[in-house]
């Protein structure tokens, strides 16, 4: 997503990444990666739970999830990953943003 | 509870790595938001 960030910006979107890590650990990784978007540590998983993120005990963890929220604050796309590898491609997200912008 | 297309996105406010609070509602009327959980560090 870092590589394609400009393409998200061109489509009028901001990326917000929410992580389950403790604040210091999250901030360390964030600075190391020099990510251009917004990073928010959520150590209590309050927002993750609000969004219904899946927790799989057998895989010992929280699964990936991705949401596209339009300017009106409505969910326009929701993906709940079934495994750590089950994520939406950048191309997929950009395509949905294109469709949103066309319907505006 | 999971969210579906068309649902209002629950508002939230968290403090970012730069120490500034960020809320979802601040983007309303301005930008779309791609909200990402647990994608790993990429």
Backbone of each chain as nested JSON, in Angstrom:
{
  "chains": [
    {"id": "A", "residues": [
      {"number": 1, "name": "UNK", "atoms": {"N": [0.835, -1.202, 0.0], "CA": [0.0, 0.0, 0.0], "C": [0.867, 1.247, 0.0]}},
      {"number": 2, "name": "UNK", "atoms": {"N": [2.043, 1.117, 0.587], "CA": [2.944, 2.277, 0.574], "C": [3.321, 2.615, -0.861]}},
      {"number": 3, "name": "UNK", "atoms": {"N": [3.619, 1.573, -1.636], "CA": [4.046, 1.783, -3.018], "C": [2.949, 2.457, -3.839]}},
      {"number": 4, "name": "UNK", "atoms": {"N": [1.701, 2.101, -3.576], "CA": [0.586, 2.613, -4.379], "C": [-0.126, 3.788, -3.71]}},
      {"number": 5, "name": "UNK", "atoms": {"N": [0.44, 4.32, -2.644], "CA": [-0.275, 5.331, -1.858], "C": [-0.778, 6.488, -2.72]}},
      {"number": 6, "name": "UNK", "atoms": {"N": [0.083, 6.948, -3.635], "CA": [-0.301, 8.094, -4.472], "C": [-1.587, 7.81, -5.254]}},
      {"number": 7, "name": "UNK", "atoms": {"N": [-1.761, 6.558, -5.631], "CA": [-2.968, 6.207, -6.391], "C": [-4.222, 6.306, -5.524]}},
      {"number": 8, "name": "UNK", "atoms": {"N": [-4.064, 6.052, -4.235], "CA": [-5.197, 6.211, -3.312], "C": [-5.511, 7.69, -3.152]}},
      {"number": 9, "name": "UNK", "atoms": {"N": [-4.448, 8.493, -2.989], "CA": [-4.618, 9.944, -2.824], "C": [-5.331, 10.531, -4.041]}},
      {"number": 10, "name": "UNK", "atoms": {"N": [-4.925, 10.085, -5.23], "CA": [-5.531, 10.604, -6.465], "C": [-7.024, 10.284, -6.531]}},
      {"number": 11, "name": "UNK", "atoms": {"N": [-7.443, 9.244, -5.839], "CA": [-8.855, 8.866, -5.839], "C": [-9.602, 9.46, -4.649]}},
      {"number": 12, "name": "UNK", "atoms": {"N": [-8.959, 10.398, -3.971], "CA": [-9.639, 11.108, -2.882], "C": [-9.787, 10.289, -1.617]}},
      {"number": 13, "name": "UNK", "atoms": {"N": [-8.859, 9.34, -1.41], "CA": [-8.981, 8.46, -0.24], "C": [-7.785, 8.609, 0.696]}},
      {"number": 14, "name": "UNK", "atoms": {"N": [-8.04, 8.468, 1.964], "CA": [-6.976, 8.364, 2.963], "C": [-6.963, 6.927, 3.473]}},
      {"number": 15, "name": "UNK", "atoms": {"N": [-5.772, 6.438, 3.79], "CA": [-5.636, 5.091, 4.343], "C": [-5.384, 5.225, 5.843]}},
      {"number": 16, "name": "UNK", "atoms": {"N": [-6.163, 4.507, 6.624], "CA": [-5.944, 4.456, 8.07], "C": [-5.677, 3.0, 8.441]}},
      {"number": 17, "name": "UNK", "atoms": {"N": [-4.531, 2.771, 9.053], "CA": [-4.169, 1.418, 9.479], "C": [-4.31, 1.349, 10.992]}},
      {"number": 18, "name": "UNK", "atoms": {"N": [-5.074, 0.371, 11.454], "CA": [-5.279, 0.187, 12.89], "C": [-4.622, -1.127, 13.301]}},
      {"number": 19, "name": "UNK", "atoms": {"N": [-3.757, -1.043, 14.312], "CA": [-3.001, -2.232, 14.728], "C": [-3.299, -2.612, 16.169]}},
      {"number": 20, "name": "UNK", "atoms": {"N": [-3.149, -3.898, 16.488], "CA": [-3.469, -4.372, 17.834], "C": [-2.321, -4.187, 18.815]}},
      {"number": 21, "name": "UNK", "atoms": {"N": [-1.192, -3.678, 18.318], "CA": [0.0, -3.62, 19.158], "C": [-0.089, -2.526, 20.208]}},
      {"number": 22, "name": "UNK", "atoms": {"N": [0.766, -2.671, 21.209], "CA": [0.933, -1.605, 22.191], "C": [1.492, -0.385, 21.474]}},
      {"number": 23, "name": "UNK", "atoms": {"N": [1.199, 0.757, 22.041], "CA": [1.564, 2.022, 21.42], "C": [3.053, 2.1, 21.017]}},
      {"number": 24, "name": "UNK", "atoms": {"N": [3.96, 1.746, 21.924], "CA": [5.391, 1.902, 21.64], "C": [5.845, 0.972, 20.526]}},
      {"number": 25, "name": "UNK", "atoms": {"N": [5.35, -0.256, 20.588], "CA": [5.725, -1.235, 19.584], "C": [5.191, -0.82, 18.208]}},
      {"number": 26, "name": "UNK", "atoms": {"N": [3.961, -0.366, 18.186], "CA": [3.359, 0.073, 16.933], "C": [4.141, 1.248, 16.365]}},
      {"number": 27, "name": "UNK", "atoms": {"N": [4.433, 2.225, 17.232], "CA": [5.134, 3.435, 16.789], "C": [6.52, 3.091, 16.256]}},
      {"number": 28, "name": "UNK", "atoms": {"N": [7.165, 2.112, 16.879], "CA": [8.496, 1.694, 16.435], "C": [8.437, 1.151, 14.998]}},
      {"number": 29, "name": "UNK", "atoms": {"N": [7.508, 0.225, 14.77], "CA": [7.384, -0.35, 13.422], "C": [6.956, 0.702, 12.414]}},
      {"number": 30, "name": "UNK", "atoms": {"N": [6.114, 1.583, 12.883], "CA": [5.576, 2.602, 11.977], "C": [6.678, 3.534, 11.506]}},
      {"number": 31, "name": "UNK", "atoms": {"N": [7.491, 3.965, 12.424], "CA": [8.577, 4.895, 12.055], "C": [9.608, 4.186, 11.191]}},
      {"number": 32, "name": "UNK", "atoms": {"N": [9.879, 2.935, 11.524], "CA": [10.852, 2.179, 10.748], "C": [10.415, 2.036, 9.302]}},
      {"number": 33, "name": "UNK", "atoms": {"N": [9.116, 1.851, 9.123], "CA": [8.598, 1.67, 7.772], "C": [8.35, 2.988, 7.052]}},
      {"number": 34, "name": "UNK", "atoms": {"N": [8.351, 4.091, 7.77], "CA": [8.089, 5.417, 7.183], "C": [6.825, 5.414, 6.326]}},
      {"number": 35, "name": "UNK", "atoms": {"N": [5.749, 4.889, 6.882], "CA": [4.508, 4.798, 6.126], "C": [3.89, 6.179, 5.94]}},
      {"number": 36, "name": "UNK", "atoms": {"N": [3.418, 6.48, 4.735], "CA": [2.901, 7.819, 4.457], "C": [1.461, 8.02, 4.931]}},
      {"number": 37, "name": "UNK", "atoms": {"N": [0.777, 6.966, 5.383], "CA": [-0.619, 7.123, 5.761], "C": [-0.768, 7.209, 7.269]}},
      {"number": 38, "name": "UNK", "atoms": {"N": [-1.989, 7.093, 7.753], "CA": [-2.245, 7.311, 9.184], "C": [-2.196, 5.974, 9.928]}},
      {"number": 39, "name": "UNK", "atoms": {"N": [-1.435, 5.939, 11.01], "CA": [-1.331, 4.714, 11.801], "C": [-1.884, 4.92, 13.198]}},
      {"number": 40, "name": "UNK", "atoms": {"N": [-2.791, 4.042, 13.601], "CA": [-3.424, 4.186, 14.907], "C": [-3.309, 2.898, 15.714]}},
      {"number": 41, "name": "UNK", "atoms": {"N": [-2.527, 2.913, 16.773], "CA": [-2.504, 1.728, 17.647], "C": [-3.818, 1.621, 18.423]}},
      {"number": 42, "name": "UNK", "atoms": {"N": [-4.306, 0.388, 18.534], "CA": [-5.585, 0.114, 19.211], "C": [-5.347, -1.059, 20.162]}},
      {"number": 43, "name": "UNK", "atoms": {"N": [-4.508, -0.829, 21.197], "CA": [-4.078, -1.956, 22.046], "C": [-5.22, -2.666, 22.765]}},
      {"number": 44, "name": "UNK", "atoms": {"N": [-6.33, -1.983, 23.0], "CA": [-7.474, -2.634, 23.653], "C": [-8.404, -3.287, 22.633]}},
      {"number": 45, "name": "UNK", "atoms": {"N": [-8.071, -3.15, 21.344], "CA": [-8.905, -3.702, 20.26], "C": [-10.324, -3.152, 20.281]}},
      {"number": 46, "name": "UNK", "atoms": {"N": [-10.479, -1.936, 20.805], "CA": [-11.819, -1.365, 20.923], "C": [-12.443, -1.125, 19.548]}},
      {"number": 47, "name": "UNK", "atoms": {"N": [-11.651, -0.552, 18.64], "CA": [-12.192, -0.255, 17.311], "C": [-12.331, -1.545, 16.506]}},
      {"number": 48, "name": "UNK", "atoms": {"N": [-11.358, -2.434, 16.655], "CA": [-11.435, -3.723, 15.955], "C": [-12.724, -4.455, 16.326]}},
      {"number": 49, "name": "UNK", "atoms": {"N": [-13.078, -4.421, 17.606], "CA": [-14.299, -5.091, 18.037], "C": [-15.543, -4.365, 17.526]}},
      {"number": 50, "name": "UNK", "atoms": {"N": [-15.463, -3.036, 17.51], "CA": [-16.572, -2.222, 16.98], "C": [-16.86, -2.602, 15.515]}},
      {"number": 51, "name": "UNK", "atoms": {"N": [-15.799, -2.931, 14.791], "CA": [-15.95, -3.26, 13.374], "C": [-16.133, -4.758, 13.133]}},
      {"number": 52, "name": "UNK", "atoms": {"N": [-16.194, -5.502, 14.221], "CA": [-16.495, -6.928, 14.077], "C": [-15.361, -7.749, 13.52]}},
      {"number": 53, "name": "UNK", "atoms": {"N": [-14.142, -7.339, 13.779], "CA": [-12.998, -8.107, 13.296], "C": [-13.042, -9.524, 13.86]}},
      {"number": 54, "name": "UNK", "atoms": {"N": [-12.736, -10.492, 12.999], "CA": [-12.785, -11.891, 13.402], "C": [-11.566, -12.255, 14.243]}},
      {"number": 55, "name": "UNK", "atoms": {"N": [-11.817, -13.034, 15.278], "CA": [-10.72, -13.558, 16.083], "C": [-10.769, -15.076, 15.973]}},
      {"number": 56, "name": "UNK", "atoms": {"N": [-9.681, -15.678, 15.54], "CA": [-9.644, -17.136, 15.409], "C": [-8.711, -17.698, 16.456]}},
      {"number": 57, "name": "UNK", "atoms": {"N": [-9.315, -18.336, 17.43], "CA": [-8.516, -18.844, 18.529], "C": [-7.519, -19.881, 18.049]}},
      {"number": 58, "name": "UNK", "atoms": {"N": [-7.964, -20.691, 17.085], "CA": [-7.087, -21.773, 16.641], "C": [-5.855, -21.219, 15.932]}},
      {"number": 59, "name": "UNK", "atoms": {"N": [-6.002, -20.058, 15.297], "CA": [-4.842, -19.442, 14.643], "C": [-4.208, -18.386, 15.546]}},
      {"number": 60, "name": "UNK", "atoms": {"N": [-4.673, -18.336, 16.799], "CA": [-4.079, -17.46, 17.793], "C": [-4.044, -15.994, 17.356]}},
      {"number": 61, "name": "UNK", "atoms": {"N": [-5.121, -15.537, 16.772], "CA": [-4.988, -14.131, 16.437], "C": [-6.165, -13.505, 15.748]}},
      {"number": 62, "name": "UNK", "atoms": {"N": [-5.958, -12.28, 15.45], "CA": [-6.956, -11.461, 14.786], "C": [-6.709, -11.496, 13.285]}},
      {"number": 63, "name": "UNK", "atoms": {"N": [-7.765, -11.664, 12.563], "CA": [-7.673, -11.801, 11.123], "C": [-7.661, -10.425, 10.461]}},
      {"number": 64, "name": "UNK", "atoms": {"N": [-7.141, -10.341, 9.243], "CA": [-7.168, -9.051, 8.544], "C": [-8.61, -8.656, 8.206]}},
      {"number": 65, "name": "UNK", "atoms": {"N": [-8.842, -7.366, 8.152], "CA": [-10.139, -6.865, 7.708], "C": [-9.892, -5.537, 7.0]}},
      {"number": 66, "name": "UNK", "atoms": {"N": [-10.754, -5.233, 6.042], "CA": [-10.596, -3.978, 5.303], "C": [-11.97, -3.422, 4.974]}},
      {"number": 67, "name": "UNK", "atoms": {"N": [-12.127, -2.131, 5.166], "CA": [-13.392, -1.454, 4.906], "C": [-13.142, -0.223, 4.05]}},
      {"number": 68, "name": "UNK", "atoms": {"N": [-14.059, 0.015, 3.132], "CA": [-14.02, 1.272, 2.386], "C": [-15.232, 2.076, 2.835]}},
      {"number": 69, "name": "UNK", "atoms": {"N": [-14.943, 3.276, 3.345], "CA": [-15.99, 4.145, 3.893], "C": [-16.046, 5.394, 3.018]}},
      {"number": 70, "name": "UNK", "atoms": {"N": [-17.227, 5.704, 2.514], "CA": [-17.306, 6.848, 1.6], "C": [-17.37, 8.166, 2.376]}},
      {"number": 71, "name": "UNK", "atoms": {"N": [-17.37, 9.257, 1.621], "CA": [-17.333, 10.586, 2.249], "C": [-18.549, 10.857, 3.129]}},
      {"number": 72, "name": "UNK", "atoms": {"N": [-19.618, 10.126, 2.886], "CA": [-20.821, 10.308, 3.702], "C": [-20.772, 9.468, 4.987]}},
      {"number": 73, "name": "UNK", "atoms": {"N": [-19.706, 8.694, 5.145], "CA": [-19.569, 7.9, 6.358], "C": [-20.264, 6.554, 6.286]}},
      {"number": 74, "name": "UNK", "atoms": {"N": [-20.581, 6.095, 5.066], "CA": [-21.23, 4.788, 4.914], "C": [-20.211, 3.749, 4.468]}},
      {"number": 75, "name": "UNK", "atoms": {"N": [-20.394, 2.533, 4.956], "CA": [-19.546, 1.417, 4.53], "C": [-19.944, 1.06, 3.096]}},
      {"number": 76, "name": "UNK", "atoms": {"N": [-18.99, 1.059, 2.197], "CA": [-19.275, 0.715, 0.796], "C": [-18.643, -0.607, 0.406]}},
      {"number": 77, "name": "UNK", "atoms": {"N": [-17.761, -1.101, 1.27], "CA": [-17.126, -2.394, 1.021], "C": [-16.6, -2.906, 2.35]}},
      {"number": 78, "name": "UNK", "atoms": {"N": [-16.835, -4.177, 2.613], "CA": [-16.324, -4.773, 3.855], "C": [-15.743, -6.141, 3.528]}},
      {"number": 79, "name": "UNK", "atoms": {"N": [-14.539, -6.387, 3.969], "CA": [-13.916, -7.694, 3.77], "C": [-13.356, -8.184, 5.094]}},
      {"number": 80, "name": "UNK", "atoms": {"N": [-13.794, -9.385, 5.485], "CA": [-13.276, -10.026, 6.686], "C": [-12.429, -11.21, 6.248]}},
      {"number": 81, "name": "UNK", "atoms": {"N": [-11.137, -11.123, 6.518], "CA": [-10.231, -12.188, 6.093], "C": [-10.451, -13.465, 6.885]}},
      {"number": 82, "name": "UNK", "atoms": {"N": [-10.283, -14.605, 6.203], "CA": [-10.423, -15.915, 6.851], "C": [-9.069, -16.453, 7.316]}},
      {"number": 83, "name": "UNK", "atoms": {"N": [-7.986, -15.831, 6.837], "CA": [-6.647, -16.223, 7.273], "C": [-5.767, -14.985, 7.147]}},
      {"number": 84, "name": "UNK", "atoms": {"N": [-4.548, -15.075, 7.638], "CA": [-3.664, -13.914, 7.563], "C": [-3.337, -13.539, 6.122]}},
      {"number": 85, "name": "UNK", "atoms": {"N": [-3.445, -14.522, 5.226], "CA": [-3.118, -14.239, 3.819], "C": [-4.328, -13.732, 3.03]}},
      {"number": 86, "name": "UNK", "atoms": {"N": [-5.485, -13.783, 3.652], "CA": [-6.728, -13.442, 2.951], "C": [-6.959, -11.927, 3.004]}},
      {"number": 87, "name": "UNK", "atoms": {"N": [-6.269, -11.209, 2.112], "CA": [-6.404, -9.753, 2.081], "C": [-6.811, -9.309, 0.685]}},
      {"number": 88, "name": "UNK", "atoms": {"N": [-7.392, -8.118, 0.609], "CA": [-7.832, -7.573, -0.675], "C": [-6.623, -6.915, -1.343]}},
      {"number": 89, "name": "UNK", "atoms": {"N": [-6.484, -7.127, -2.658], "CA": [-5.351, -6.519, -3.352], "C": [-5.552, -5.009, -3.465]}},
      {"number": 90, "name": "UNK", "atoms": {"N": [-4.441, -4.298, -3.609], "CA": [-4.536, -2.854, -3.823], "C": [-5.369, -2.537, -5.059]}},
      {"number": 91, "name": "UNK", "atoms": {"N": [-5.168, -3.34, -6.118], "CA": [-5.924, -3.103, -7.367], "C": [-7.422, -3.205, -7.087]}},
      {"number": 92, "name": "UNK", "atoms": {"N": [-7.776, -4.164, -6.287], "CA": [-9.191, -4.353, -5.958], "C": [-9.763, -3.145, -5.251]}},
      {"number": 93, "name": "UNK", "atoms": {"N": [-9.017, -2.634, -4.273], "CA": [-9.479, -1.466, -3.52], "C": [-9.565, -0.248, -4.435]}},
      {"number": 94, "name": "UNK", "atoms": {"N": [-8.563, -0.07, -5.275], "CA": [-8.55, 1.102, -6.169], "C": [-9.729, 1.04, -7.146]}},
      {"number": 95, "name": "UNK", "atoms": {"N": [-10.062, -0.162, -7.585], "CA": [-11.194, -0.325, -8.494], "C": [-12.505, 0.078, -7.831]}},
      {"number": 96, "name": "UNK", "atoms": {"N": [-12.65, -0.273, -6.568], "CA": [-13.875, 0.09, -5.841], "C": [-13.932, 1.607, -5.651]}},
      {"number": 97, "name": "UNK", "atoms": {"N": [-12.795, 2.211, -5.366], "CA": [-12.763, 3.68, -5.217], "C": [-13.125, 4.359, -6.539]}},
      {"number": 98, "name": "UNK", "atoms": {"N": [-12.656, 3.799, -7.651], "CA": [-13.014, 4.35, -8.961], "C": [-14.527, 4.316, -9.154]}},
      {"number": 99, "name": "UNK", "atoms": {"N": [-15.119, 3.188, -8.801], "CA": [-16.573, 3.043, -8.96], "C": [-17.309, 4.037, -8.067]}},
      {"number": 100, "name": "UNK", "atoms": {"N": [-16.818, 4.225, -6.857], "CA": [-17.44, 5.198, -5.935], "C": [-17.391, 6.598, -6.51]}},
      {"number": 101, "name": "UNK", "atoms": {"N": [-16.233, 6.948, -7.043], "CA": [-16.064, 8.307, -7.571], "C": [-16.946, 8.541, -8.792]}},
      {"number": 102, "name": "UNK", "atoms": {"N": [-17.162, 7.464, -9.567], "CA": [-18.026, 7.614, -10.742], "C": [-19.474, 7.821, -10.348]}},
      {"number": 103, "name": "UNK", "atoms": {"N": [-19.852, 7.238, -9.216], "CA": [-21.268, 7.329, -8.824], "C": [-21.545, 8.597, -8.016]}},
      {"number": 104, "name": "UNK", "atoms": {"N": [-20.49, 9.325, -7.641], "CA": [-20.679, 10.564, -6.855], "C": [-21.393, 11.636, -7.67]}}
    ]},
    {"id": "B", "residues": [
      {"number": 1, "name": "UNK", "atoms": {"N": [-20.162, -8.372, 15.919], "CA": [-21.132, -8.12, 14.856], "C": [-20.403, -7.59, 13.63]}},
      {"number": 2, "name": "UNK", "atoms": {"N": [-20.665, -8.169, 12.477], "CA": [-19.96, -7.665, 11.303], "C": [-20.768, -6.599, 10.59]}},
      {"number": 3, "name": "UNK", "atoms": {"N": [-20.062, -5.828, 9.798], "CA": [-20.676, -4.725, 9.058], "C": [-20.889, -5.143, 7.608]}},
      {"number": 4, "name": "UNK", "atoms": {"N": [-21.908, -4.569, 6.994], "CA": [-22.186, -4.857, 5.591], "C": [-22.242, -3.552, 4.813]}},
      {"number": 5, "name": "UNK", "atoms": {"N": [-22.177, -3.693, 3.495], "CA": [-22.283, -2.541, 2.618], "C": [-23.568, -1.766, 2.91]}},
      {"number": 6, "name": "UNK", "atoms": {"N": [-23.433, -0.451, 3.022], "CA": [-24.595, 0.395, 3.292], "C": [-24.745, 0.763, 4.759]}},
      {"number": 7, "name": "UNK", "atoms": {"N": [-24.103, 0.005, 5.644], "CA": [-24.175, 0.339, 7.076], "C": [-23.431, 1.647, 7.34]}},
      {"number": 8, "name": "UNK", "atoms": {"N": [-23.901, 2.431, 8.314], "CA": [-23.083, 3.57, 8.734], "C": [-21.821, 3.065, 9.427]}},
      {"number": 9, "name": "UNK", "atoms": {"N": [-20.682, 3.659, 9.087], "CA": [-19.424, 3.23, 9.704], "C": [-19.365, 3.773, 11.127]}},
      {"number": 10, "name": "UNK", "atoms": {"N": [-19.129, 2.888, 12.108], "CA": [-19.052, 3.366, 13.49], "C": [-17.917, 4.385, 13.648]}},
      {"number": 11, "name": "UNK", "atoms": {"N": [-18.222, 5.504, 14.286], "CA": [-17.176, 6.506, 14.488], "C": [-16.23, 6.02, 15.579]}},
      {"number": 12, "name": "UNK", "atoms": {"N": [-14.99, 6.486, 15.514], "CA": [-14.013, 6.139, 16.544], "C": [-13.018, 7.269, 16.639]}},
      {"number": 13, "name": "UNK", "atoms": {"N": [-12.305, 7.286, 17.721], "CA": [-11.219, 8.24, 17.892], "C": [-10.083, 7.531, 18.612]}},
      {"number": 14, "name": "UNK", "atoms": {"N": [-8.9, 7.589, 18.017], "CA": [-7.704, 6.972, 18.607], "C": [-6.555, 7.966, 18.474]}},
      {"number": 15, "name": "UNK", "atoms": {"N": [-5.571, 7.799, 19.32], "CA": [-4.399, 8.675, 19.248], "C": [-3.369, 8.049, 18.309]}},
      {"number": 16, "name": "UNK", "atoms": {"N": [-2.946, 8.807, 17.302], "CA": [-2.013, 8.308, 16.299], "C": [-0.59, 8.22, 16.808]}},
      {"number": 17, "name": "UNK", "atoms": {"N": [0.289, 7.664, 15.962], "CA": [1.685, 7.51, 16.364], "C": [2.364, 8.858, 16.589]}},
      {"number": 18, "name": "UNK", "atoms": {"N": [1.82, 9.904, 15.977], "CA": [2.408, 11.239, 16.172], "C": [1.813, 11.943, 17.396]}},
      {"number": 19, "name": "UNK", "atoms": {"N": [0.967, 11.233, 18.144], "CA": [0.395, 11.82, 19.359], "C": [-0.891, 12.592, 19.14]}},
      {"number": 20, "name": "UNK", "atoms": {"N": [-1.292, 12.729, 17.877], "CA": [-2.523, 13.49, 17.591], "C": [-3.731, 12.564, 17.524]}},
      {"number": 21, "name": "UNK", "atoms": {"N": [-4.848, 12.994, 18.114], "CA": [-6.057, 12.167, 17.997], "C": [-6.623, 12.216, 16.573]}},
      {"number": 22, "name": "UNK", "atoms": {"N": [-7.107, 11.084, 16.137], "CA": [-7.705, 10.979, 14.8], "C": [-9.079, 10.36, 14.965]}},
      {"number": 23, "name": "UNK", "atoms": {"N": [-10.093, 11.022, 14.407], "CA": [-11.421, 10.414, 14.449], "C": [-11.927, 10.22, 13.031]}},
      {"number": 24, "name": "UNK", "atoms": {"N": [-12.734, 9.194, 12.86], "CA": [-13.272, 8.906, 11.522], "C": [-14.131, 10.067, 11.035]}},
      {"number": 25, "name": "UNK", "atoms": {"N": [-14.888, 10.663, 11.942], "CA": [-15.83, 11.714, 11.514], "C": [-15.114, 12.93, 10.924]}},
      {"number": 26, "name": "UNK", "atoms": {"N": [-13.821, 13.087, 11.215], "CA": [-13.071, 14.228, 10.665], "C": [-12.945, 14.143, 9.141]}},
      {"number": 27, "name": "UNK", "atoms": {"N": [-13.151, 12.938, 8.579], "CA": [-13.002, 12.767, 7.132], "C": [-14.319, 12.956, 6.393]}},
      {"number": 28, "name": "UNK", "atoms": {"N": [-15.39, 13.046, 7.164], "CA": [-16.717, 13.144, 6.552], "C": [-16.813, 14.38, 5.649]}},
      {"number": 29, "name": "UNK", "atoms": {"N": [-17.33, 14.166, 4.456], "CA": [-17.476, 15.254, 3.5], "C": [-16.188, 15.636, 2.795]}},
      {"number": 30, "name": "UNK", "atoms": {"N": [-15.089, 14.978, 3.178], "CA": [-13.79, 15.356, 2.601], "C": [-13.15, 14.23, 1.792]}},
      {"number": 31, "name": "UNK", "atoms": {"N": [-12.944, 13.109, 2.45], "CA": [-12.211, 12.017, 1.806], "C": [-12.9, 10.681, 2.081]}},
      {"number": 32, "name": "UNK", "atoms": {"N": [-12.716, 9.754, 1.142], "CA": [-13.063, 8.37, 1.442], "C": [-11.985, 7.854, 2.391]}},
      {"number": 33, "name": "UNK", "atoms": {"N": [-12.326, 6.822, 3.144], "CA": [-11.348, 6.232, 4.048], "C": [-11.225, 4.737, 3.756]}},
      {"number": 34, "name": "UNK", "atoms": {"N": [-9.996, 4.282, 3.586], "CA": [-9.718, 2.851, 3.508], "C": [-9.2, 2.457, 4.887]}},
      {"number": 35, "name": "UNK", "atoms": {"N": [-9.999, 1.694, 5.597], "CA": [-9.688, 1.333, 6.984], "C": [-9.141, -0.095, 6.995]}},
      {"number": 36, "name": "UNK", "atoms": {"N": [-7.929, -0.243, 7.486], "CA": [-7.219, -1.521, 7.365], "C": [-6.857, -2.055, 8.749]}},
      {"number": 37, "name": "UNK", "atoms": {"N": [-7.232, -3.305, 8.999], "CA": [-6.864, -3.979, 10.248], "C": [-5.949, -5.158, 9.931]}},
      {"number": 38, "name": "UNK", "atoms": {"N": [-4.881, -5.282, 10.678], "CA": [-4.027, -6.489, 10.629], "C": [-3.62, -6.918, 9.239]}},
      {"number": 39, "name": "UNK", "atoms": {"N": [-3.072, -6.015, 8.481], "CA": [-2.569, -6.436, 7.187], "C": [-1.093, -6.811, 7.327]}},
      {"number": 40, "name": "UNK", "atoms": {"N": [-0.586, -6.678, 8.515], "CA": [0.844, -6.868, 8.713], "C": [1.545, -5.592, 8.323]}},
      {"number": 41, "name": "UNK", "atoms": {"N": [2.83, -5.549, 8.525], "CA": [3.551, -4.338, 8.124], "C": [4.054, -4.548, 6.729]}},
      {"number": 42, "name": "UNK", "atoms": {"N": [3.652, -3.633, 5.861], "CA": [3.873, -3.892, 4.431], "C": [4.683, -2.782, 3.802]}}
    ]}
  ]
}
